[in-house]
Structure formats: C-alpha cells, structure tokens
C-alpha cells in the first residue's frame, strides 16, 4: 500500500512540475542594444559624448547592455539583422541575437531615450525608469 501511495504521489508531483515548467515558458531572453558605428562618424562621437558614460547606469542599459560593432567589419555570426546597416550610428535592439527594432541615426539625447523606451516597451521588456539617472 505504501508503495502505491508513494508512486501515485510522485507521479502527481512530476506532472505538476512539468506543467509549471511548460507554463513558465522559455527562460529569459538575452536582450542587447547593438550600436553599429564607423570611424569618423560625428553622430557616433556625439552619442559617445552625451550618452555612452551614463547608458550602463540606466534601467535601459541594465536590461539591454550595449554591444558595439564597426559596420566595415563582417557581421558577427551570432547576430541576425532584418536588413543591413547603412547609416551610423544605428542602434539595433536584439533579442537572443535577432533584430526586433532599430533607431537609424542619433536624433539627440531626449529623442534617443524616448525612442529606445518605445522599442523596449513594444517588446514587453520591463526596465526601471529613474528620471534623474540620465542627467549629465
């Protein structure tokens, strides 16, 4: 009798555990903000001057760490873009290495944060907003 009860209990326990794993969905996706740049790009230099130092300290930077590539180099094998990058800077939101959205050019600090926030929101990526954390 004990054996049958134990077997039944374990069977139900494993069934519930399997159901929970299926309902939980995939593990958290890896999100990255890809910055495509090239030497001599004045808008890249402006972004570097205005944003690059603070970006990793923001909620956006925490959920989508920056990765840089030079558009003159071959595209790394772990990145899949929807189309080639023609303008610098171009900021590509990658989820598990696949492009989900992009910002072409650098529209200035205020517009950059708004556009990046909209991209993250469209993908359902939650991040902390701090207001004052983006002040120079």
C-alpha angles and dihedrals in degrees: 000000000000090000093053092048092048092049092048092048093049091047091053092044092053092045091053092045091051091049091051091051091051092048092048090064125204123342116268112296121239109245122196136173107222116204112201110199142156136207114278095023105146093194090053088052090050091050089048090051096046106030117012098082095049099036098085090050094057131086089248091052091049094055097035110031115201121257119183130209133177110233089218090063124076113271111260113254093240093062125082115190126193089223136352122281112250103165133053131256099029118168114205123191107219124193111191088344095305123115114248101166142344146206113214113207129356111278095186133278100289095047093043093059092046094049093045091049091051091051091051092046092051089055092047091243110155119215138166118258115206106174095204095046091081096055116112 
